[in-house]
Amino acid sequence: MTTSAANVVTEQLTAAGRAIEHDSFAVIDREVGPYNYTPAQWPIVRRMIHANADFDFNGLTNFHPDAVADGMAAILSRATRVVADVEMICVGLSAPRLAHFGLQTHQFISDPDVIELARAEGTTRAAQAMRKAHRLSLLDGAIIGIGNAPTALLEVVRLIKEEGARPALVVGMPVGFVSAAESKDLMALETAVPWIVIRGRKGGSTLVVAAIHALLGLAEANELAGRVAE
């Protein structure tokens, strides 16, 4: 006989906080209307809606068929990392939740060598930061989170196609008016690497954080279910 187990590490730390978050999710479930997401995908979209109080993410959020499974597998391997385009994502992710899965974060947007190369080559810091992560062998097997810079996502697509980079998952959600929609459309054409993207101009670092937190929650639930079944 098995019993269910509730998440601990990926929940709010106080009873009051947990109640507010769960009540918010219940409101979203009541008001969202129909959606076409799988039971594994919906918690990610719901947390993104919760992060911005914007129901448009029901429909705008697209998933590669292997995105959730591969993302969870990478997290549960305890051998992956998060590579972000900006520091905001690294700061926004919960340190205790990351530590539970042995996850470290990396971002290089303000490194002097990145700035120097961007100026010398007429590119952006975001693109050079992704190139640096690739040179350091940090992209392969990683969860890449891009919420600010479309040029970072465009560079990741190029690195996948031209240099054989193989992240475990790309969470591509840059916000903006120049190349934001186009970069996500290009990512969504990729078949060699799984992805989660937001179509159109909307996005942002808070949504990347929300999506990764949801993946961590799914990973913990999977981990707990395995323990209960033993």
Secondary structure as UniProt FT lines:
FT   TURN            9..10
FT   HELIX           15..31
FT   TURN            39..41
FT   HELIX           42..52
FT   TURN            55..56
FT   HELIX           57..60
FT   STRAND          61..63
FT   TURN            65..66
FT   HELIX           67..77
FT   STRAND          82..84
FT   HELIX           87..92
FT   HELIX           95..100
FT   TURN            101..102
FT   STRAND          105..106
FT   TURN            109..110
FT   HELIX           112..121
FT   HELIX           125..135
FT   TURN            136..137
FT   TURN            140..141
FT   STRAND          143..146
FT   HELIX           150..163
FT   STRAND          169..172
FT   HELIX           180..187
FT   TURN            188..189
FT   STRAND          195..198
FT   HELIX           205..229
//
